[in-house]
Amino acid sequence: MKNTIITKKLASALMNVGIDEHSTERLGKDLLTLIEIFSANSELTGVLLNPMHGLQARQDLMQKISRTAEVSTVIEKFMNYLIESRHVRLLRDIETAYSRLDDELSGRLRAIIEAPSELSEGLKAEIKTKLAGITGKDVVLNFKSDPSLIGGLVIKLDNTVIDGSIKTQLELLRTKMIARG
């Protein structure tokens, strides 16, 4: 729970700076750029967290990474703070919280559609339009293939799951049949 509170506070502070500087989108992209760099080189996070390397050495390394990746000075300073406070390991969680704040600010809602196979563009557009009408927000769809669903769809919106899959319907039928004895 503590990490969740910290990540939300850090993401919120970064968002406030982004709002003040009219650079919320850029900051979000810069966070994703650094996450990609750290994912490709897992030792980097370890070095940045390791107190055996002096704070200045770790911050100098982060400065080189930031300059090479051409991230904003705001993100460079933010990363120096994360190094100093030993919260670099929370970068992915901070980005997720930041992305949610950015979606709220922009009136966007992200939805994940799971289906056994790829959906037609027409069906995706129809689902997007209906969800936008229901929520009153701009909906961004992400598709995920899950052959175990057999048929139907599962739509995930934040903490809401709309499950119309055949797999779930069969499981419910099985439960009812077992309960009846």
N, C-alpha and C positions, 0 to 999 in steps of 0.2 A: 504494500500500500504506500509506503514511504516513497518508493521510486516513482509511482504514479503521480503523487503530489508534486514531486520535484520536476518530473518531465513536463507536467502541465504548467507549472510556474515558469519554467525556462522557456517553453514554447510561447507562452503568453507574453513574456517580457520581449522575446524576439519579435513577436507579431506587433507589439506596440511600437517598437523601433521601426519596423517595416511600414506601419501605417503612417507614422510621423514623416518618414522619408519617401513615402509613395513607392515602396519597393518590395511589397509583400510577395509578389510572384517571383521576383528575382531571388529573394532570400530562400524561398522554398526550393527553387531549382538548384541553388548553390548547396543546400543541405543534401539534396539527392546526389549531386556530383561527388561530394565528399563520402557519402555512404558507398557509392560505387567504387571509389578509390580504396576505401578501407576493406570492402568486401573482396576486392581483387588482391589485396595484400594484407592478410590477417595479422602479420607481425606488427604492422604500424600501430594498431590500437594498443598492443602490448607495450611497445616502446613508449608511446605517449602516456601510458599509465604507470610505467616503471619509475619509481622514485630514485632508483640507482643512477638514472640519467638525470642530471640536474634540471630544475624547472626551466632555466633559460635555454638549455640545449633542446628540451622538448618543444618549447615555444618557437625556437629557431627552426626546428624541423617542420613544425606546423606552418610557419611562415613560408617556407620553401614550397610545401605542398599547396598552400593557398595561392601562392603566386603562379605556380605551374598550372594549377587548375583554373586560374583566373576567376576566383570567387571574390565577392565583394569584401571590402575592408570591414564591414559590419560582421560578416560571417567569420572573417579571420580573427577579429577581436573576441567574438563569441566563442570560437574554438579555443582561444587562449584562456578564457575564463573556464571552459570545461576541463582543460588540462590542469589548471591551477586547482580547481575544486574536485578533481578526480572523477568527473562525470562524463568523460569521453565515451565510456561504455554505454551510455544512455542515448547516444546520438540517434539511433534508429527510432527509439521510442519518442524522442523529442520531435523528430521529423513527422512521425505519425500524428502526434498531438498538434503540431503546427499545421499540418495538412487539414485536419479537422476544423481548426479555427479558421483557416483560409476558406474552406468550404462554407462554413457558417456565414462568414463575412460576405462572401460572394453569392449567397443564396443557392448554393449547389448541394446536391445530395448524391452520394455515391451508392450505387446498387450493384450487387453481384447476382448474376443469373447463372444458375447451374442447370444444365440439361444433359441428357445422355449423348447428344451430338450437336454439332453447330446449328444455330438457328439462322433462318433467312434474314436478310437485312430488313425486309418488310416487317417481319414479326418483331425484330428488335426495336424498330422504329415505333411500332404500335405499342409495345410494352413501355417504352420510354415516354410516349405521349400520355398514356394512361397514368403512369406513376407521377408524371409532372402535374397532371390535372388533379390527382388526389392530394399530393403534397404541397402543391403551389411553388415548387422549387425546380430549378434546372437540374435534370437528372443526368448523371454520367454513368453509363452502363459498362460493366466489365463482365465478360463471359468466361465461364469455367466449365469445361467438359467433365462429366461424371457418369460414365457408362453404367454404374451400379444403380442409377435412378430408374432404369428400365424405360421410363417414359415420363412425360409431364415436365414440370419446372419447379425449381426452388428459387425464390427471390429473397435476397437478404438486403435489408435497409437498416443500417445502424444496428439497433438491438431488436429489430422486428424481422421475423422469418415467415414468409408465406410459402408453405410447403404443399404443392399440388402434384407431388411425384407419385408415380405408381408404386414405387418401393414403399413409401410411407403408408399409402392406402392399404397395401397388402399386409404390412406389419400391424396396422390397426385392426384389420379383419382377423388376422391370426390371434391377436390379443383378445378380441371379443369371442372368438370361437373357443379359446382355452378357458375363458371366464365362464362360459356357458356349460362347460364340462364335457 
